[in-house]
Protein backbone atom coordinates (compact mmCIF):
# COMPACT_ATOMS: atom_id res chain seq x y z
CA UNK A 1 0.00 0.00 0.00
CA UNK A 2 2.83 2.38 0.82
CA UNK A 3 4.46 1.63 -2.53
CA UNK A 4 1.27 2.56 -4.42
CA UNK A 5 0.95 5.80 -2.42
CA UNK A 6 4.59 6.66 -3.17
CA UNK A 7 4.15 6.00 -6.91
CA UNK A 8 0.95 8.05 -7.10
CA UNK A 9 2.63 10.93 -5.21
CA UNK A 10 5.61 10.84 -7.59
CA UNK A 11 3.37 10.85 -10.69
CA UNK A 12 1.26 13.74 -9.34
CA UNK A 13 4.39 15.74 -8.49
CA UNK A 14 5.78 15.28 -12.01
CA UNK A 15 2.46 16.28 -13.58
CA UNK A 16 2.16 19.32 -11.32
CA UNK A 17 5.60 20.65 -12.29
CA UNK A 18 5.13 19.81 -15.98
CA UNK A 19 1.85 21.74 -16.14
CA UNK A 20 3.27 24.71 -14.25
CA UNK A 21 5.82 25.43 -16.97
CA UNK A 22 3.51 25.12 -19.95
CA UNK A 23 1.04 27.95 -19.33
CA UNK A 24 0.83 29.67 -22.74
CA UNK A 25 -1.20 32.56 -21.29
CA UNK A 26 1.47 33.50 -18.76
CA UNK A 27 3.01 36.91 -19.59
CA UNK A 28 6.79 37.02 -19.95
CA UNK A 29 9.22 39.91 -19.59
CA UNK A 30 11.92 40.70 -22.15
CA UNK A 31 14.60 43.39 -22.25
CA UNK A 32 14.36 46.58 -24.28
CA UNK A 33 17.16 49.15 -24.66
CA UNK A 34 16.79 52.87 -25.34
CA UNK A 35 19.54 53.81 -27.79
CA UNK A 36 18.49 57.40 -28.52
CA UNK A 37 16.06 60.03 -27.27
CA UNK A 38 15.68 63.52 -28.70
CA UNK A 39 13.23 66.39 -28.92
CA UNK A 40 13.82 67.46 -32.52
CA UNK A 41 13.76 64.33 -34.65
CA UNK A 42 13.13 65.71 -38.09
CA UNK A 43 9.97 65.18 -40.03
CA UNK A 44 7.20 62.80 -39.06
CA UNK A 45 3.44 62.92 -39.26
CA UNK A 46 1.77 65.38 -36.90
CA UNK A 47 0.69 62.44 -34.74
CA UNK A 48 2.42 59.61 -32.90
CA UNK A 49 3.93 56.99 -35.21
CA UNK A 50 6.42 54.14 -35.44
CA UNK A 51 9.17 53.46 -37.97
CA UNK A 52 10.85 50.04 -38.10
CA UNK A 53 14.58 50.08 -38.89
CA UNK A 54 15.55 46.83 -40.63
CA UNK A 55 19.36 46.79 -40.69
CA UNK A 56 22.56 48.50 -39.52
CA UNK A 57 22.87 50.66 -42.64
CA UNK A 58 19.34 52.07 -42.21
CA UNK A 59 20.03 52.59 -38.49
CA UNK A 60 23.19 54.57 -39.29
CA UNK A 61 21.26 56.74 -41.77
CA UNK A 62 18.42 57.38 -39.33
CA UNK A 63 20.82 58.02 -36.44
CA UNK A 64 22.83 60.45 -38.53
CA UNK A 65 19.71 62.50 -39.32
CA UNK A 66 18.51 62.41 -35.72
CA UNK A 67 21.79 63.33 -34.08
CA UNK A 68 22.82 66.00 -36.64
CA UNK A 69 19.94 68.28 -35.60
CA UNK A 70 22.31 70.13 -33.24
CA UNK A 71 25.74 68.77 -34.14
CA UNK A 72 27.55 69.10 -37.46
CA UNK A 73 29.13 65.64 -37.15
CA UNK A 74 26.29 63.76 -35.48
CA UNK A 75 26.78 60.76 -33.25
CA UNK A 76 27.67 57.28 -34.47
CA UNK A 77 24.90 54.72 -34.33
CA UNK A 78 25.50 51.90 -31.88
CA UNK A 79 26.06 48.42 -33.30
CA UNK A 80 22.92 46.29 -33.10
CA UNK A 81 22.72 42.54 -33.69
CA UNK A 82 19.83 42.53 -36.18
CA UNK A 83 19.78 38.72 -36.20
CA UNK A 84 18.37 38.78 -32.65
CA UNK A 85 16.99 42.33 -32.27
CA UNK A 86 14.66 44.78 -33.99
CA UNK A 87 15.00 48.55 -33.86
CA UNK A 88 11.98 50.79 -33.66
CA UNK A 89 11.84 54.59 -33.89
CA UNK A 90 8.85 55.99 -31.98
CA UNK A 91 7.77 59.54 -32.81
CA UNK A 92 5.59 61.54 -30.43
CA UNK A 93 4.47 63.73 -33.31
CA UNK A 94 4.93 67.44 -33.91
CA UNK A 95 4.48 69.66 -30.83
CA UNK A 96 4.15 73.47 -30.64
CA UNK A 97 6.71 74.18 -27.87
CA UNK A 98 9.70 72.82 -26.01
CA UNK A 99 9.09 70.65 -22.94
CA UNK A 100 7.79 67.50 -24.65
CA UNK A 101 9.69 64.22 -24.70
CA UNK A 102 9.66 60.42 -24.83
CA UNK A 103 11.66 58.22 -22.47
CA UNK A 104 11.78 54.50 -21.75
CA UNK A 105 10.37 53.84 -18.27
CA UNK A 106 12.30 50.60 -17.61
CA UNK A 107 14.21 47.97 -19.55
CA UNK A 108 11.51 45.30 -19.29
CA UNK A 109 8.39 44.92 -21.33
CA UNK A 110 5.79 42.21 -21.33
CA UNK A 111 4.58 39.88 -24.03
CA UNK A 112 1.11 38.41 -23.91
CA UNK A 113 -0.87 36.70 -26.65
CA UNK A 114 1.72 37.61 -29.31
CA UNK A 115 1.71 41.31 -28.29
CA UNK A 116 4.76 42.99 -26.77
CA UNK A 117 4.06 46.03 -24.63
CA UNK A 118 6.61 48.74 -23.86
CA UNK A 119 5.94 51.67 -21.53
CA UNK A 120 7.22 55.13 -22.43
CA UNK A 121 6.98 58.30 -20.40
CA UNK A 122 5.23 60.93 -22.55
CA UNK A 123 6.35 64.19 -20.95
CA UNK A 124 4.77 67.55 -21.65
CA UNK A 125 5.20 71.00 -20.16
CA UNK A 126 3.21 71.72 -17.02
CA UNK A 127 0.27 74.13 -17.01
CA UNK A 128 1.45 77.73 -16.92
CA UNK A 129 5.07 76.69 -17.52
CA UNK A 130 7.11 79.05 -19.69
CA UNK A 131 8.49 77.24 -22.72
CA UNK A 132 10.37 78.18 -25.85
CA UNK A 133 8.03 78.76 -28.78
CA UNK A 134 9.68 76.27 -31.11
CA UNK A 135 8.21 73.36 -33.01
CA UNK A 136 9.54 70.07 -31.65
CA UNK A 137 9.18 66.46 -32.74
CA UNK A 138 10.26 64.19 -29.84
CA UNK A 139 11.31 60.62 -30.51
CA UNK A 140 12.98 57.60 -28.97
CA UNK A 141 14.87 54.73 -30.63
CA UNK A 142 14.55 51.31 -29.01
CA UNK A 143 16.29 47.97 -29.57
CA UNK A 144 13.98 45.07 -28.72
CA UNK A 145 14.28 41.29 -28.99
CA UNK A 146 13.24 39.99 -32.40
CA UNK A 147 11.20 36.91 -31.49
CA UNK A 148 8.16 36.05 -29.41
CA UNK A 149 5.50 38.50 -30.60
CA UNK A 150 3.64 39.70 -33.69
CA UNK A 151 2.48 43.13 -32.50
CA UNK A 152 4.06 45.98 -30.55
CA UNK A 153 1.97 48.13 -28.25
CA UNK A 154 3.31 51.43 -26.88
CA UNK A 155 1.64 52.62 -23.67
CA UNK A 156 2.20 55.65 -21.46
CA UNK A 157 2.81 55.54 -17.70
CA UNK A 158 -0.94 55.88 -17.10
CA UNK A 159 -1.59 52.67 -19.08
CA UNK A 160 -3.13 54.43 -22.11
CA UNK A 161 -2.31 52.70 -25.40
CA UNK A 162 -0.63 55.32 -27.62
CA UNK A 163 0.35 53.09 -30.55
CA UNK A 164 -0.37 49.54 -31.67
CA UNK A 165 1.46 48.22 -34.72
CA UNK A 166 2.20 44.95 -36.47
CA UNK A 167 5.85 43.92 -36.34
CA UNK A 168 7.79 45.06 -39.41
CA UNK A 169 10.38 42.93 -41.12
N, C-alpha and C positions, 0 to 999 in steps of 0.2 A: 504494500500500500504506500509506503514511504517513497519507493522508487517511482511509482506512477505520479505522485504529487510532485516530486522533484523534476520529472520529465515535463509535466504540464507547466510548471513554473518556469522552466528554462525556455520552452516554446513560447509562452506568453511574453516573457521578457524580450526575446528576439523580435517578435512581432511588434511589440510596443516601440522599441527603438527603431525598427525599420520603417514604421509608419510615421514616426516623428520627423524623419529627415526627408520625407517625400511630399510635403505639403506644397503643392504648386501655387496656392494662393498666398503664401507667406511672402510679405515684402522683403526685399533685400537691399542693402546699402552698397553703393559703389562710390569710387572716388572721382571727383571732378577738380580740375585745376584752373584757376583764373590766370591767363597769361598776358592779359592787357585790359586796362580800363581807361577810358578817356571821356572827355566831355565835348569834344569837337571832332566827330568821326566822319567827316565828309558828308556825302549825299546819301540819303536814304528816304524812303517814303515818309510822309508826315506823321505816320503812326508806328507803333512798335512792330518790329519784323525780325526775321532770322535769316542769316545767310550761311549755308554750309560751305566749308572750305575743304576741298577734296584731297589736296596733296601739298607737299612742302613748297613747291614753286608758287602755287596760288597763295599760300600762307605768307610767304615772303613779299609778294606783291601787295597783298592786303595790309600787312604790317607796315610796309614802307609808306603807303598812303596814310594810314592812321597815325603813325608816329612822326611824319614830316609836317604835321599841321603847325607845330611850333619849333621845329628843329630842322635846319637845312639838310643834315645828314640822316636824320631818322634813327631808329633803333633797330638792330638786327632781330629778326624773328627767331624765337627759340626753336630748337630742333624738336620735332614731334614724330613719334613712331606711328605713322599712319596705318601700319598693319594691325595695330591693336587699339588705336584711338581715332576719334573723330574730332574735328575742330568746328565750333559753331560761333558765329559772330552775331550777337544779340544787340539790336538797335532799340533804344527807347523811343526814337522818333524825334522830330524837330521840336524844340522848345524855345519860348520867346526870350528867356533870360538865363543868366548864369544861376548856379545853385542846384541844378538837376544832375543826377548821376545814377549809375548802375554798379552794384558791387555784389560779389558772391558772398552769401551769408556764412556758409561753411563748406568744407571739402567733401561732404557726403550728400548723395541724393538717392532717392528711393526708386526702385522699379517695382511695378505692380501691374499685372495683366498686360505685359508688353509695352507699358508706358513708363518712361523714366521721368522723374520730376526733380527739377533743380529750383532752389529758392534764391532769388536775387533781391537785394534791397533796392527799392526804387525811391531814391531820395529826391526831394523837391524843396525849394526855399520855403521857410516858414511864413505864416501870414504876417504882413507888415514888414518883412525883412527887406532891407535895401539890397538890390542886386544890380549887377551890370546889365544894361540893356543891349544884349548881344544874343544873336541866334545861336543856340547850341544844339548838338545832336549826340547825346551820350550813348556810349556803347561799352560792351564788355566782350572779350574773346575767351572762350572756354575750351579746354581739352577734356574730352569725356571718353570713357571706355566705348569701344566699337560694338560690342555684342551684348545681347540680352534684352533688347527692346526694339520696338518698331516705331514708337512715337516719342517725342520729347515735349514735355509740358513745363513751361516757365511760370512760376508763381511768385507773388511778392510775399513779404514777411507777414502780411495779414491773411495769407492763404488764398487770395484772389488769383485765379488763373489769368495771366496776361497774354500768353501765347501757347498754342498747341499746334505742333507741326509733325508731319510724317518725317521719318529719318531720310536724309538725302544720301546718295551714294557718291 
